[in-house]
Amino acid sequence: MVTPEMRVETLRRLRGGTGRLATAALKSLDAEFPWFRQLPAQERSWVGSVAQAGITSFVAWFSDPHAHHRGALEVFAAAPPELTRAISLQHTLSIVRTVVTVVEDHSDEFAAPGSEAHLREAVLRYSREIAFSAAEVYARAAESRGAWDARLEALVVDSLVRGEVGDDLPSRAAALGWKPGPTLVMVGRTDGPLGEVQSAELRRTVRRAAPGSLVGIHGEDLVVIARSDADHDQLATTLLPCFGPGPVVTGPPAVTLVEVARATRAAMAGASAAPAWALAPRPVSADELLPERVLVGDASAAERLVAVAYDPIAAAGGSLQETVATFLDSGRSLELAARTMFVHANTVRYRLKKVAEMTGWDVLSTRDAHVLQFAFALGRLRDADHSPL
């Protein structure tokens, strides 16, 4: 039976020996755990503060086990919040176990005669309480860190959507795990409004396919910026189920943040314009939607369309340019184009085939002819100084 006098004597000895117990705990950590020995000096000092605070908190608890104590919150107040990043929960529980073992090993020294078992039982009870509290601290830290990361991610994606690549954007993106390299941008719609749980699950799904991806959810608009060395066509197919019904647009190839911003804006414009092409594949490249992007007022699409579909043909020679223009203006009729140009229909067919081999644009294809029709109209306006291109 532990008498009040024995408790008072044990408490007096514990209060006088907290420093020695903390020192013994640190020596034990250093001897048993390689991860502790490898910590920088600052993190080691944090652990020392936590060990000292833990022992002090135990002494306060031992003096009145029924009083309200802050548990691990009180213990971790001795160290900055960065400790939860530098040291895992598993390592923290190792610290708790080590401190418990040290106090148990010194129970004969600090306990009043006859109360050794009582002190060891008190240590075990408190260690269970502090372990549960430690888990709560880490859970709160993870929740806070997750909320901060979500706000930072939204800020980064919003900057890329607006095309604003400031000096601080690379460091913010790096803090989220993004690094320069081949990046796939995809834009589409979610499958209806998403709650917090659904949004979190969507992000986990995307990041399982491409770790370090950035995900932006703006209402029902979904923007995925996936940094990956894998084949992007295959990655796009893998990520496609993350999007809801409707068009899904991929941006042009990008490596740097500046290029990612351009690709994101192109994909956003493509997503707005995609409904104009009823037979568009899913996903569809933003560059395949250049005519439709021109219709929604995308100036960069007009410039690119002229550069890739008009200028190469114009530079190839007058006969090829004239043949394509006449064919398009003749309702895409070989015979009418031949009569207009006073040449044989086979000559028109030969020239159009040569254009296809040289540029990749086959004017005999319905879709390519549609693209070239837009490109030639814009190119003529530019050449006549009637366009801001």
Secondary structure by P-SEA (a helix, b strand, c coil): cccaaaaaaaaaaaaacaaaaaaaaaaaaaacccccccccaaaaaaaaaaaaaaaaaaaaaaacccccccccccccccccccccccccaaaaaaaaaaaaaaaaaaccccccccaaaaaaaaaaaaaaaaaaaaaaaaaaaaaaaaaaaaaaaaaaaaaaaacccccaaaaaaaaacccccbbbbbbbbccccccaaaaaaaaaaaaaaccbbbbbbcccbbbbbccccccaaaaaaaacccccccbbbbccccccaaaaaaaaaaaaaaaaacccccccccccccccaaaaaaaaccaaaaaaaaacccaaaaaacaaaaaaaaaaaaacccaaaaaaaacccaaaaaaaaaaaaaacccccccaaaaaaaaaaaaaaaaaaaccccc
